[in-house]
Amino acid sequence: MAENETGESAPDSAESVGWTVAKRVKLADRDNPFELISGKKLLDVEVEYEEYGPQDSESVIMVCHALSGDAHAAGWDKNWQEGQRRWREKKPGWWDAVIGPGKALDTRRYRVICTNVLGSCYGTTGPASINPETGKSYGLEFPVVTVQDWVKLQKLFCDYLKIDKLYAVIGGSLGGQQAIEWALAYPDFVEKVVVLAAAPKLSTQGLGFNAVGRYAILNDKNFSKGNYYESNCQPEDGLAAARMLAHITYLSEEGMHEKFGRRLQDAQELQFGFGVEFQVESYLSYQGKQFVQRFDANSYLYITRAMDYYDAAAQWGGGSLEEACKRIKSDVMVASFSTDWLYTPQSCKEFALALSRNNRPVTYVDVPSQFGHDAFLVQVEEVTHLLRHFLEAKRRWRSAP
């Protein structure tokens, strides 16, 4: 078969990178601890990653995943085929539609790398990992991590692989914030930066949604102050509620109305109770139940907090985004999506304008969409068009003025 039921490339397709196996590398130990922005140190850090395309390619692209993503960006997980990681279900990596032979990130030409972020539950060291000081899972003893820490670790990872230059860093949502941080923290290391559905900081409304999601987890009867790994009672209700709430922010009113409207799920008339009656209720309930099968509640706390903390203007410009953008030397493309109310077109445009005021080469596009924040994953044709043209265009920026 060439494609699966959703139109994505099957493992035997000429457009697929095929079966993949995640790799891990240890980047910190007692002799070389990893120091975080907070000043805390981790004595043991492993990073899970996948890479696709020719290893000898001089055009290396770093792809950064969003909140619930992982290093498995393309292809089909070999461990899933062999009976492990059953939660992956029958589908390829989260950006398989974009990465592969002949696709926007053409693996015949580019070496594409994706690492899992620190604090996640997908192979890189996080709260579920064993604390070498206690011999038990960290739980909430794991230090708070930031987007800056993630990018610093990605740079250390590049050093490990002896990569001395990145052709591009690309990310959507929280991955887009990592792309922004790459441009700011390592301006001489990255030639091109692509920021999709992301801005230099999360809105106040976004902070509020994250706070409610964490509240649901922290107050779940099974949370046990984060020390639930050895019990059979996980904080599933809190994590499911957090996911349901977050999922609403990923969609748009237009898209939700078209997909669900006010249609009832099973009955022909109202039941006058509090069970699931509307299709949208059933959909969100399903999303919550699926999520708890594949994600860790503690990781959700840490990653959403990193999302909250990121503020490029405060970190690099003394509160001024325009001042921060003076550091950037990469060619930048910023793409917003018209119905995204998590990272609004206005917040994305502000970043593009700050770059423009510094005479930095920036391409800004607001893509018409009914899919809300999720559009960067859903609108494959539009994203492919943007990526191809931007990556193939001659670089416009050579050195700082």
N, C-alpha and C positions, 0 to 999 in steps of 0.2 A: 504494500500500500504506500501511496505517496503522501497522503494527508490523513489526519484523524478527523473525527466528526466535527470539530470546531474549525477546521481549515488550517490548523497548524501543521508544520512539517513533521512527518513521522520519521522514526530513526533510520529507515532505509531510503529516505528521500534524498535526492541530490542537493536539496536546499537545506538539509539539516546537518548539524555538526555530529549527529549520531549519538551513540551511547557515551556518557561521560562519567568520570569518577572524580569526586572531590579530593583535593589534596590538603594536607595540613603541614604547617611549618611553625616551629617554635621560635619566637622572636624576643623573648625575655625570660630570664631565670634569676636566681639569687645573685649571681655575679654581675648580671646586667639587667636590673629591674627596669620596668617601663614606668616612667613618671608621668602622671596625669596633670592636667591643667590645675586641678584642685590642690596639687602638691602631694597627694597620696601616691603610693607606688605599688605596682603589681609585680610579684616575684616570679610569676609563671604565666606567660601569655602564648597561646597557640592561635593561629589564624587559619581558618578554612578558606580555600579558594578553588576556583575553576578557571581554566584558560582554554581558549580556542584559537585556531589558526596557526600559521607558521611561527615557530619560536624564534626564527632568525629575522623576522620582519622588523624593520626599523620604525615602523608605524605602530606604536603600542597604544591601545585605547583602554583606559580604566573605566569600567562601568560601575556606578554606585547604586546600591539598592535602596528601596524605601523602607518604611517602618517594619512591615512584616515579611520583607523579602529575605533573600539569602544569596549565597555565592552561586547557586545553580540557576544561572540566567538563561541558558540555552541548552538544547539537546535533551536527551532522556537519561535519567539517573540510573546507572548500572546497578547501584545498590538496591534501587526499587525493584528492578527486574529480578534480582536474586532474593527477594523476600524481605529486605530491610526497608526502612523508611516508608512504610505502607501509607502513611498520611499524605504522601505526595499525590496519590490518586493517579489516574491514567492520563497524564498530561505532561508536556515538556516544561523546560525552564520558563521563568516568569516573563522573559523578554525574547522568547524563541522566535517570535514573528519579526524581530528586528535583527537578530544575530545569526549569521550562517552564510554559506556560500551563495553569492548573488544577492544577498539582502543588504539593508542599509549599512550595517556593520559587516562588511564582506570579509569572511574569514579566509578567503583565498588571498586577501591582500593585507588585512590587519591582524595583529595579534591582540586578541581581546581578553581582558582579565577582569574578574569580579571577585572581591573578597567579602567575607561576612564580617559585619561590624562587631566591635568589642561590646560585650553586654548582651549579645543575642543568645539564642538557644539553638543555633544551627551550626555548631562546630567550633566557632571562635569562643575563647574564654568568656564566661558570663556568670551570672549568679548561680546557675545550676552546676557549675564546675567545682572541682574539689579545691578547697583552700589549703595550700601546702602547710599553713601554720596550724591547722586544726584537724586535717584529714577528713573533713566533712564539707558538704556543699556550702558555698559562701552565703547563699540567701541574701539577706539585706546587709550583711557585712561586706558585700561587694561594693567598692567605691563608686560614687556617681561618676558617670562618664559624659563626655561632650562630643559634639561634632568635631571640634578641634582635635580631641584625642583620637578620633577615628581617622582623620586625615593624617595626623602625625604617624599613626601606626601603618597606614597605607604607604606612606613615604618610606618608612623603615622596611616594609615589605618589598617595595621597589628596589631599595638598596640591596636587600638580600638576593633578589633575582638579577642584580647587576644591570638594572634598567636605569640609564642615565638621562632619559628624556621621555616624556609622555607626549604622544602626538595629540591626544585628546582625553579629557575627562568628561563623562556624560552621566547625568543622573536626573531622575524625576522625583518630585516631592522631596522627601527627606534626603534622597540621593542627590537632588539638585542643590540642596544646601551644602552637601559635601563638595560638589563641583565648585560652588562659589568659594568655599574655604580653600580649596586647592589653588584657585587663582590668586587668592590673597596671601596665603601662607608660603607658597612656593612659586612666585611669579616667573622665575627663570626656568622652571622645570616643565611647564605645560604650554604647548603651543595653542591649543584650541579648547574652549570650554563650552559645554552645552548644558543649559539650565532649563528644564521642562517642568512647568507647573510648580515652581518654587520661587521663593523670594528671600532676601537677606534676613528676614525675621518672621516669626509667626505672629499673626494678629492677636489682639486681646481676646477676640471671640474664640480663636483656636486654642489659646491658653485655657480658656474656660472649659471647652469640651474635653481637653486632656485631663483637667483637674477632676471633672465628674467621672471620667473613666477610671482614673486611679482611685477615686473614692470608692467606687463599686468594688474594686479588687481588694483594697485595704480593709474594707468592712465586711468582706465575705467571711462567713462563720468558719470556713476551713483555711483561711489565710495563715493562721498561726504565726504571725509576725514574720512571714516569709520563710519559715522553716517547715515546709510541708512536703519536702522531697521524699522522706522516708515513710510517709503515711499513704494510705490508700484514698485519702480525701483531699483532692486538689480544689483550689478556689475557682471551680468551674463557673459557678453562677456569676461571680463578679467579673471574671474575664469575658464571659459571653456578653454580659451587659455592656462592658466597655467596648467590645467589638461592634455590637449593634449600634451603639451611639456613634462611634467613629465612622461606621459604614455610611450612615446618613450624610456625613460631611463629605464623603467621597462622591456622592451623587448630586443631581440637580433636581429642582422641582419639576422642570420640564420633562426630564428623563424619567423620574419616578411616576409622574402622572401618566406618561405614555405607556410605561411598562405595567403599572399596577392600577392607576386611577383609584377609585373607591370600590373596586370589585371585591366581592366576597370570595373566600377561599373554597369552601366546600358547600355550604348551605345556600339556599335560594333566598333566604330572608334572615334578618337579624335574630340572634339567639338570646339577646338580653342577658349576657353573662360576661365573664372576663377571660374567656379562653381566646385562642387565635381565631378571628373571624375574617379579617381582611387579608387579601393576598400580600400586601406589603408587610403585615405582621408575620405571616408565614415565612416570607423571604428573609426578613431580618433574624427571625428565630433560627432559621437554617444556617445563616452566616455565623451566628454566635456559636452554635453547636459544632459546626465544622472547625471553627477557629481553635476551640479548646482542645481539639484532637491533635493540633500541630504546633501550638505555641505555648510558651511559658509565661505565667502571670508576672513573675518578677522581671523577666526581660521586658515585658510590656511597660512596666513602671519605669525602668531605666531608659528605655529608648524614647518614650514620650517625654521624659524629663530632659533628655538631650535636645529634643526638638524644641522644647520650651526655651531652653537656655540660649540657643543660638541667636546671636545678634551681631552681624558682621560690622555694622557701624560702630557699635560700642567696643567691639574687640579690636578693630583696626583703625578707627577714625575718630576716637574720642567722642563718639556719638553722632558724627557726621558721615553719612554714607558717601557723599561726594569726596570727602577727604580720604576715606578708606579706599575708594576706587582708584586713587592715584597710584596705588601699589601694583595694580593689575597690568600685565604685559601680554596676556593671552588675547587672541581673537575670541570674542564671546557671542554666543547666540542665546537669546532668552525667548522662550515660547510660553505664552499663557494660553488659557482656554476660556472662552467667553463666559461659560456658566460655572466656572470654578469659584466657590466661595470659601475655600480653605486658604488657598494662595491666590488672591484675586488678580485679575488683569491689571488693576491699578497698582498693586504692590510690585508686580513683576515689571511694569512699565517704569516705576520709580527707579528700579535698579538700572534699567537700560538708560534712562535719562542721566543718572549719576555717572555712568561710564561715558556717555556722549559729551557731557560737560567737561570731562577731562580729555576729550579728543581721543578716547580709546575706541578702536573699531568694534562696534556692536551691531548685531542684527536683532531686531525685535519683531516678533510676529504674535498677533492675537488670533488664535485659531477659532473659527466659529464651531460651536459644539453644543450638544445637548447632554453630554455625558458627565459634566461636572469635573471634579478633580481627577477622576479615573480616566479621563480622556487620553492622557499620554500613554496609557496602556491599551486603550480600546481603539483609538483612531490610527490604526497602523499605516494606512495609506498616506495620510497627511504627515505623520511623524517620519516615515521613510523618506518622503520627498524632502522635508526640511533637513534631515540628517545628511542625505546624499549630497545635496547641493552645498551645504556648509562644509562638510569634511573634504570635498573635492575642490573647493575654491582655493585659489592661491592665498597664502597667508598675507594679511595686510599689515601686521604689526611686527616690527623687527627689534626695536630697542626703545627704552624709555627716553623721553625728550630731555 
